[in-house]
């Protein structure tokens, strides 16, 4: 929310923000099952990819010091 120079929030700014939120909510709709499944697959693939990258970084950080020391 926006504040004016005196630091207080005006009623006009609040009502404008609420009107914008309502406008956005009116444009939304429930996704079809096909859209939902596609979004779920992409999100799942992204989570899996980030997990694999993190695991590879973990293995590198564990194996390199072990190889150097002994």
Secondary structure as a PSIPRED ss2 file (coil, helix, strand):
# PSIPRED VFORMAT (PSIPRED V4.0)

   1 X C   1.000  0.000  0.000
   2 X C   1.000  0.000  0.000
   3 X C   1.000  0.000  0.000
   4 X C   1.000  0.000  0.000
   5 X C   1.000  0.000  0.000
   6 X C   1.000  0.000  0.000
   7 X C   1.000  0.000  0.000
   8 X C   1.000  0.000  0.000
   9 X C   1.000  0.000  0.000
  10 X C   1.000  0.000  0.000
  11 X H   0.000  1.000  0.000
  12 X H   0.000  1.000  0.000
  13 X H   0.000  1.000  0.000
  14 X H   0.000  1.000  0.000
  15 X H   0.000  1.000  0.000
  16 X H   0.000  1.000  0.000
  17 X H   0.000  1.000  0.000
  18 X H   0.000  1.000  0.000
  19 X H   0.000  1.000  0.000
  20 X H   0.000  1.000  0.000
  21 X H   0.000  1.000  0.000
  22 X H   0.000  1.000  0.000
  23 X H   0.000  1.000  0.000
  24 X H   0.000  1.000  0.000
  25 X H   0.000  1.000  0.000
  26 X H   0.000  1.000  0.000
  27 X H   0.000  1.000  0.000
  28 X C   1.000  0.000  0.000
  29 X C   1.000  0.000  0.000
  30 X C   1.000  0.000  0.000
  31 X C   1.000  0.000  0.000
  32 X C   1.000  0.000  0.000
  33 X H   0.000  1.000  0.000
  34 X H   0.000  1.000  0.000
  35 X H   0.000  1.000  0.000
  36 X H   0.000  1.000  0.000
  37 X H   0.000  1.000  0.000
  38 X H   0.000  1.000  0.000
  39 X H   0.000  1.000  0.000
  40 X H   0.000  1.000  0.000
  41 X H   0.000  1.000  0.000
  42 X H   0.000  1.000  0.000
  43 X H   0.000  1.000  0.000
  44 X H   0.000  1.000  0.000
  45 X H   0.000  1.000  0.000
  46 X H   0.000  1.000  0.000
  47 X H   0.000  1.000  0.000
  48 X H   0.000  1.000  0.000
  49 X H   0.000  1.000  0.000
  50 X H   0.000  1.000  0.000
  51 X H   0.000  1.000  0.000
  52 X H   0.000  1.000  0.000
  53 X H   0.000  1.000  0.000
  54 X H   0.000  1.000  0.000
  55 X H   0.000  1.000  0.000
  56 X H   0.000  1.000  0.000
  57 X H   0.000  1.000  0.000
  58 X H   0.000  1.000  0.000
  59 X H   0.000  1.000  0.000
  60 X H   0.000  1.000  0.000
  61 X H   0.000  1.000  0.000
  62 X H   0.000  1.000  0.000
  63 X H   0.000  1.000  0.000
  64 X H   0.000  1.000  0.000
  65 X H   0.000  1.000  0.000
  66 X H   0.000  1.000  0.000
  67 X H   0.000  1.000  0.000
  68 X H   0.000  1.000  0.000
  69 X H   0.000  1.000  0.000
  70 X C   1.000  0.000  0.000
